Amino acid sequence: MTSSEPGSGAAERPVAWPARLAWAALGAFLLFWAVFEAVKHGGWTIPMAVLGVLVPDLSFLLGAGSGPREPGRMPARMVGVYNLLHRPLIPVVALVALSFAPTANTTIAAPFTFALAWLGHICVDRVLGYGLRAPDGRPR
């Protein structure tokens, strides 16, 4: 299968434009908010914002050295971790929990910014058509 054939990549799946527009608006808002928090608080919030953007794709390290595979399909051993890190529920729960945490605002700034950036990454992936994967590594 070549990359020009249908179904070879996640970005080729049709997603309704209103859904993509909503994901894009939410993703832009969250990423701007993460940058705002990082600049406002400085210190650990800056590397945590960068880490929040990168963490969801660290699951790709599990697929390193797995040999050739068909385009658009990831190794089965990385699907579980990839899907876990690309579910919006985890960073949303973290954001809600941190918002109501009975601590000083500066103590939760870094983990809160991490969760904002993580959720922003998930939104951008949805805009680009990259969603969760089936157990065999194909896009759902």
MODELLER restraints for C-alpha pairs under 7 A, 6 or more apart:
rsr = mdl.restraints
at = mdl.atoms
rsr.add(forms.Gaussian(group=physical.xy_distance, feature=features.Distance(at['CA:1:A'], at['CA:70:A']), mean=6.87, stdev=0.5))
rsr.add(forms.Gaussian(group=physical.xy_distance, feature=features.Distance(at['CA:3:A'], at['CA:9:A']), mean=6.99, stdev=0.5))
rsr.add(forms.Gaussian(group=physical.xy_distance, feature=features.Distance(at['CA:3:A'], at['CA:71:A']), mean=6.31, stdev=0.5))
rsr.add(forms.Gaussian(group=physical.xy_distance, feature=features.Distance(at['CA:8:A'], at['CA:71:A']), mean=5.68, stdev=0.5))
rsr.add(forms.Gaussian(group=physical.xy_distance, feature=features.Distance(at['CA:8:A'], at['CA:72:A']), mean=5.01, stdev=0.5))
rsr.add(forms.Gaussian(group=physical.xy_distance, feature=features.Distance(at['CA:9:A'], at['CA:71:A']), mean=6.58, stdev=0.5))
rsr.add(forms.Gaussian(group=physical.xy_distance, feature=features.Distance(at['CA:9:A'], at['CA:72:A']), mean=4.15, stdev=0.5))
rsr.add(forms.Gaussian(group=physical.xy_distance, feature=features.Distance(at['CA:10:A'], at['CA:72:A']), mean=6.27, stdev=0.5))
rsr.add(forms.Gaussian(group=physical.xy_distance, feature=features.Distance(at['CA:10:A'], at['CA:129:A']), mean=5.73, stdev=0.5))
rsr.add(forms.Gaussian(group=physical.xy_distance, feature=features.Distance(at['CA:10:A'], at['CA:130:A']), mean=5.23, stdev=0.5))
rsr.add(forms.Gaussian(group=physical.xy_distance, feature=features.Distance(at['CA:10:A'], at['CA:139:A']), mean=5.66, stdev=0.5))
rsr.add(forms.Gaussian(group=physical.xy_distance, feature=features.Distance(at['CA:11:A'], at['CA:128:A']), mean=5.82, stdev=0.5))
rsr.add(forms.Gaussian(group=physical.xy_distance, feature=features.Distance(at['CA:11:A'], at['CA:129:A']), mean=4.40, stdev=0.5))
rsr.add(forms.Gaussian(group=physical.xy_distance, feature=features.Distance(at['CA:11:A'], at['CA:130:A']), mean=5.99, stdev=0.5))
rsr.add(forms.Gaussian(group=physical.xy_distance, feature=features.Distance(at['CA:13:A'], at['CA:129:A']), mean=6.48, stdev=0.5))
rsr.add(forms.Gaussian(group=physical.xy_distance, feature=features.Distance(at['CA:20:A'], at['CA:127:A']), mean=4.92, stdev=0.5))
rsr.add(forms.Gaussian(group=physical.xy_distance, feature=features.Distance(at['CA:23:A'], at['CA:123:A']), mean=5.23, stdev=0.5))
rsr.add(forms.Gaussian(group=physical.xy_distance, feature=features.Distance(at['CA:23:A'], at['CA:124:A']), mean=6.94, stdev=0.5))
rsr.add(forms.Gaussian(group=physical.xy_distance, feature=features.Distance(at['CA:23:A'], at['CA:126:A']), mean=6.49, stdev=0.5))
rsr.add(forms.Gaussian(group=physical.xy_distance, feature=features.Distance(at['CA:23:A'], at['CA:127:A']), mean=5.76, stdev=0.5))
rsr.add(forms.Gaussian(group=physical.xy_distance, feature=features.Distance(at['CA:24:A'], at['CA:123:A']), mean=6.62, stdev=0.5))
rsr.add(forms.Gaussian(group=physical.xy_distance, feature=features.Distance(at['CA:24:A'], at['CA:124:A']), mean=6.40, stdev=0.5))
rsr.add(forms.Gaussian(group=physical.xy_distance, feature=features.Distance(at['CA:24:A'], at['CA:127:A']), mean=5.80, stdev=0.5))
rsr.add(forms.Gaussian(group=physical.xy_distance, feature=features.Distance(at['CA:26:A'], at['CA:123:A']), mean=6.77, stdev=0.5))
rsr.add(forms.Gaussian(group=physical.xy_distance, feature=features.Distance(at['CA:27:A'], at['CA:120:A']), mean=4.51, stdev=0.5))
rsr.add(forms.Gaussian(group=physical.xy_distance, feature=features.Distance(at['CA:27:A'], at['CA:123:A']), mean=4.78, stdev=0.5))
rsr.add(forms.Gaussian(group=physical.xy_distance, feature=features.Distance(at['CA:27:A'], at['CA:124:A']), mean=5.67, stdev=0.5))
rsr.add(forms.Gaussian(group=physical.xy_distance, feature=features.Distance(at['CA:30:A'], at['CA:116:A']), mean=5.73, stdev=0.5))
rsr.add(forms.Gaussian(group=physical.xy_distance, feature=features.Distance(at['CA:30:A'], at['CA:117:A']), mean=6.66, stdev=0.5))
rsr.add(forms.Gaussian(group=physical.xy_distance, feature=features.Distance(at['CA:30:A'], at['CA:120:A']), mean=5.14, stdev=0.5))
rsr.add(forms.Gaussian(group=physical.xy_distance, feature=features.Distance(at['CA:31:A'], at['CA:116:A']), mean=6.86, stdev=0.5))
rsr.add(forms.Gaussian(group=physical.xy_distance, feature=features.Distance(at['CA:31:A'], at['CA:117:A']), mean=5.70, stdev=0.5))
rsr.add(forms.Gaussian(group=physical.xy_distance, feature=features.Distance(at['CA:31:A'], at['CA:120:A']), mean=5.32, stdev=0.5))
rsr.add(forms.Gaussian(group=physical.xy_distance, feature=features.Distance(at['CA:34:A'], at['CA:49:A']), mean=6.32, stdev=0.5))
rsr.add(forms.Gaussian(group=physical.xy_distance, feature=features.Distance(at['CA:34:A'], at['CA:113:A']), mean=5.24, stdev=0.5))
rsr.add(forms.Gaussian(group=physical.xy_distance, feature=features.Distance(at['CA:34:A'], at['CA:116:A']), mean=5.62, stdev=0.5))
rsr.add(forms.Gaussian(group=physical.xy_distance, feature=features.Distance(at['CA:34:A'], at['CA:117:A']), mean=5.68, stdev=0.5))
rsr.add(forms.Gaussian(group=physical.xy_distance, feature=features.Distance(at['CA:37:A'], at['CA:113:A']), mean=6.34, stdev=0.5))
rsr.add(forms.Gaussian(group=physical.xy_distance, feature=features.Distance(at['CA:38:A'], at['CA:45:A']), mean=4.87, stdev=0.5))
rsr.add(forms.Gaussian(group=physical.xy_distance, feature=features.Distance(at['CA:38:A'], at['CA:46:A']), mean=4.81, stdev=0.5))
rsr.add(forms.Gaussian(group=physical.xy_distance, feature=features.Distance(at['CA:38:A'], at['CA:49:A']), mean=6.70, stdev=0.5))
rsr.add(forms.Gaussian(group=physical.xy_distance, feature=features.Distance(at['CA:38:A'], at['CA:113:A']), mean=6.90, stdev=0.5))
rsr.add(forms.Gaussian(group=physical.xy_distance, feature=features.Distance(at['CA:44:A'], at['CA:110:A']), mean=5.81, stdev=0.5))
rsr.add(forms.Gaussian(group=physical.xy_distance, feature=features.Distance(at['CA:45:A'], at['CA:109:A']), mean=6.40, stdev=0.5))
rsr.add(forms.Gaussian(group=physical.xy_distance, feature=features.Distance(at['CA:45:A'], at['CA:110:A']), mean=4.14, stdev=0.5))
rsr.add(forms.Gaussian(group=physical.xy_distance, feature=features.Distance(at['CA:45:A'], at['CA:113:A']), mean=6.26, stdev=0.5))
rsr.add(forms.Gaussian(group=physical.xy_distance, feature=features.Distance(at['CA:48:A'], at['CA:110:A']), mean=5.94, stdev=0.5))
rsr.add(forms.Gaussian(group=physical.xy_distance, feature=features.Distance(at['CA:48:A'], at['CA:111:A']), mean=6.97, stdev=0.5))
rsr.add(forms.Gaussian(group=physical.xy_distance, feature=features.Distance(at['CA:48:A'], at['CA:113:A']), mean=6.60, stdev=0.5))
rsr.add(forms.Gaussian(group=physical.xy_distance, feature=features.Distance(at['CA:48:A'], at['CA:114:A']), mean=4.97, stdev=0.5))
rsr.add(forms.Gaussian(group=physical.xy_distance, feature=features.Distance(at['CA:49:A'], at['CA:113:A']), mean=5.53, stdev=0.5))
rsr.add(forms.Gaussian(group=physical.xy_distance, feature=features.Distance(at['CA:49:A'], at['CA:114:A']), mean=4.86, stdev=0.5))
rsr.add(forms.Gaussian(group=physical.xy_distance, feature=features.Distance(at['CA:49:A'], at['CA:117:A']), mean=5.57, stdev=0.5))
rsr.add(forms.Gaussian(group=physical.xy_distance, feature=features.Distance(at['CA:51:A'], at['CA:114:A']), mean=6.81, stdev=0.5))
rsr.add(forms.Gaussian(group=physical.xy_distance, feature=features.Distance(at['CA:52:A'], at['CA:114:A']), mean=4.52, stdev=0.5))
rsr.add(forms.Gaussian(group=physical.xy_distance, feature=features.Distance(at['CA:52:A'], at['CA:115:A']), mean=6.34, stdev=0.5))
rsr.add(forms.Gaussian(group=physical.xy_distance, feature=features.Distance(at['CA:52:A'], at['CA:117:A']), mean=4.77, stdev=0.5))
rsr.add(forms.Gaussian(group=physical.xy_distance, feature=features.Distance(at['CA:52:A'], at['CA:118:A']), mean=4.40, stdev=0.5))
rsr.add(forms.Gaussian(group=physical.xy_distance, feature=features.Distance(at['CA:53:A'], at['CA:117:A']), mean=5.15, stdev=0.5))
rsr.add(forms.Gaussian(group=physical.xy_distance, feature=features.Distance(at['CA:53:A'], at['CA:118:A']), mean=5.22, stdev=0.5))
rsr.add(forms.Gaussian(group=physical.xy_distance, feature=features.Distance(at['CA:53:A'], at['CA:121:A']), mean=5.46, stdev=0.5))
rsr.add(forms.Gaussian(group=physical.xy_distance, feature=features.Distance(at['CA:56:A'], at['CA:82:A']), mean=6.96, stdev=0.5))
rsr.add(forms.Gaussian(group=physical.xy_distance, feature=features.Distance(at['CA:56:A'], at['CA:85:A']), mean=4.96, stdev=0.5))
rsr.add(forms.Gaussian(group=physical.xy_distance, feature=features.Distance(at['CA:56:A'], at['CA:86:A']), mean=6.12, stdev=0.5))
rsr.add(forms.Gaussian(group=physical.xy_distance, feature=features.Distance(at['CA:56:A'], at['CA:118:A']), mean=6.98, stdev=0.5))
rsr.add(forms.Gaussian(group=physical.xy_distance, feature=features.Distance(at['CA:59:A'], at['CA:78:A']), mean=6.19, stdev=0.5))
rsr.add(forms.Gaussian(group=physical.xy_distance, feature=features.Distance(at['CA:59:A'], at['CA:81:A']), mean=5.94, stdev=0.5))
rsr.add(forms.Gaussian(group=physical.xy_distance, feature=features.Distance(at['CA:59:A'], at['CA:82:A']), mean=5.29, stdev=0.5))
rsr.add(forms.Gaussian(group=physical.xy_distance, feature=features.Distance(at['CA:60:A'], at['CA:78:A']), mean=6.87, stdev=0.5))
rsr.add(forms.Gaussian(group=physical.xy_distance, feature=features.Distance(at['CA:62:A'], at['CA:78:A']), mean=5.48, stdev=0.5))
rsr.add(forms.Gaussian(group=physical.xy_distance, feature=features.Distance(at['CA:63:A'], at['CA:75:A']), mean=5.80, stdev=0.5))
rsr.add(forms.Gaussian(group=physical.xy_distance, feature=features.Distance(at['CA:63:A'], at['CA:78:A']), mean=6.06, stdev=0.5))
rsr.add(forms.Gaussian(group=physical.xy_distance, feature=features.Distance(at['CA:72:A'], at['CA:138:A']), mean=6.67, stdev=0.5))
rsr.add(forms.Gaussian(group=physical.xy_distance, feature=features.Distance(at['CA:73:A'], at['CA:137:A']), mean=4.97, stdev=0.5))
rsr.add(forms.Gaussian(group=physical.xy_distance, feature=features.Distance(at['CA:73:A'], at['CA:138:A']), mean=4.77, stdev=0.5))
rsr.add(forms.Gaussian(group=physical.xy_distance, feature=features.Distance(at['CA:74:A'], at['CA:137:A']), mean=4.59, stdev=0.5))
rsr.add(forms.Gaussian(group=physical.xy_distance, feature=features.Distance(at['CA:74:A'], at['CA:138:A']), mean=6.75, stdev=0.5))
rsr.add(forms.Gaussian(group=physical.xy_distance, feature=features.Distance(at['CA:75:A'], at['CA:137:A']), mean=5.80, stdev=0.5))
rsr.add(forms.Gaussian(group=physical.xy_distance, feature=features.Distance(at['CA:76:A'], at['CA:135:A']), mean=6.25, stdev=0.5))
rsr.add(forms.Gaussian(group=physical.xy_distance, feature=features.Distance(at['CA:76:A'], at['CA:136:A']), mean=5.32, stdev=0.5))
rsr.add(forms.Gaussian(group=physical.xy_distance, feature=features.Distance(at['CA:76:A'], at['CA:137:A']), mean=5.30, stdev=0.5))
rsr.add(forms.Gaussian(group=physical.xy_distance, feature=features.Distance(at['CA:79:A'], at['CA:133:A']), mean=6.35, stdev=0.5))
rsr.add(forms.Gaussian(group=physical.xy_distance, feature=features.Distance(at['CA:79:A'], at['CA:135:A']), mean=6.30, stdev=0.5))
rsr.add(forms.Gaussian(group=physical.xy_distance, feature=features.Distance(at['CA:79:A'], at['CA:137:A']), mean=5.98, stdev=0.5))
rsr.add(forms.Gaussian(group=physical.xy_distance, feature=features.Distance(at['CA:83:A'], at['CA:132:A']), mean=5.38, stdev=0.5))
rsr.add(forms.Gaussian(group=physical.xy_distance, feature=features.Distance(at['CA:83:A'], at['CA:133:A']), mean=6.49, stdev=0.5))
rsr.add(forms.Gaussian(group=physical.xy_distance, feature=features.Distance(at['CA:86:A'], at['CA:122:A']), mean=5.80, stdev=0.5))
rsr.add(forms.Gaussian(group=physical.xy_distance, feature=features.Distance(at['CA:86:A'], at['CA:132:A']), mean=6.86, stdev=0.5))
rsr.add(forms.Gaussian(group=physical.xy_distance, feature=features.Distance(at['CA:88:A'], at['CA:119:A']), mean=6.15, stdev=0.5))
rsr.add(forms.Gaussian(group=physical.xy_distance, feature=features.Distance(at['CA:88:A'], at['CA:122:A']), mean=6.73, stdev=0.5))
rsr.add(forms.Gaussian(group=physical.xy_distance, feature=features.Distance(at['CA:91:A'], at['CA:115:A']), mean=5.04, stdev=0.5))
rsr.add(forms.Gaussian(group=physical.xy_distance, feature=features.Distance(at['CA:91:A'], at['CA:118:A']), mean=6.60, stdev=0.5))
rsr.add(forms.Gaussian(group=physical.xy_distance, feature=features.Distance(at['CA:91:A'], at['CA:119:A']), mean=5.84, stdev=0.5))
rsr.add(forms.Gaussian(group=physical.xy_distance, feature=features.Distance(at['CA:94:A'], at['CA:115:A']), mean=6.51, stdev=0.5))
rsr.add(forms.Gaussian(group=physical.xy_distance, feature=features.Distance(at['CA:95:A'], at['CA:112:A']), mean=6.00, stdev=0.5))
rsr.add(forms.Gaussian(group=physical.xy_distance, feature=features.Distance(at['CA:95:A'], at['CA:115:A']), mean=6.20, stdev=0.5))
rsr.add(forms.Gaussian(group=physical.xy_distance, feature=features.Distance(at['CA:98:A'], at['CA:108:A']), mean=6.46, stdev=0.5))
rsr.add(forms.Gaussian(group=physical.xy_distance, feature=features.Distance(at['CA:98:A'], at['CA:112:A']), mean=6.38, stdev=0.5))
rsr.add(forms.Gaussian(group=physical.xy_distance, feature=features.Distance(at['CA:125:A'], at['CA:131:A']), mean=6.77, stdev=0.5))
rsr.add(forms.Gaussian(group=physical.xy_distance, feature=features.Distance(at['CA:131:A'], at['CA:139:A']), mean=6.93, stdev=0.5))
rsr.add(forms.Gaussian(group=physical.xy_distance, feature=features.Distance(at['CA:132:A'], at['CA:139:A']), mean=6.52, stdev=0.5))
rsr.add(forms.Gaussian(group=physical.xy_distance, feature=features.Distance(at['CA:132:A'], at['CA:140:A']), mean=6.18, stdev=0.5))
rsr.add(forms.Gaussian(group=physical.xy_distance, feature=features.Distance(at['CA:133:A'], at['CA:139:A']), mean=4.63, stdev=0.5))
rsr.add(forms.Gaussian(group=physical.xy_distance, feature=features.Distance(at['CA:133:A'], at['CA:140:A']), mean=5.22, stdev=0.5))
rsr.add(forms.Gaussian(group=physical.xy_distance, feature=features.Distance(at['CA:134:A'], at['CA:140:A']), mean=5.46, stdev=0.5))
